[in-house]
């Protein structure tokens, strides 16, 4: 018999916190030799998400991100660059300004 105060069995059901979503990143850097997106979702590893140069000078990459807020920057020829299209600006563990994206 079920009680009003019992918690329903939700195992295996949808939870936004367990979802991932593919996100597209675009960086305009026509003169760059290499661009990658680095962030808390790839342990700030420049080799994890290299970006691909497009004919229009933009660089693109896709990354699968978990639900929540994520901090990131573009590494353009080895130098960090904020994303002008970011949803906001935050600070990393070194108190440096970084781009912010929300995945819901």
Buried (B, 14 or more C-beta within 10 A) or exposed (E): EEEEEEEEEEEEEEEEEEEEEEBEBBBBBEEBEBBBBBBBBBEBEBEBBEBEBEEEEBBBBEBEBEBEBBBBBBBBEEEBBBBEEBEEEBEBEEEEEBBBBEBE
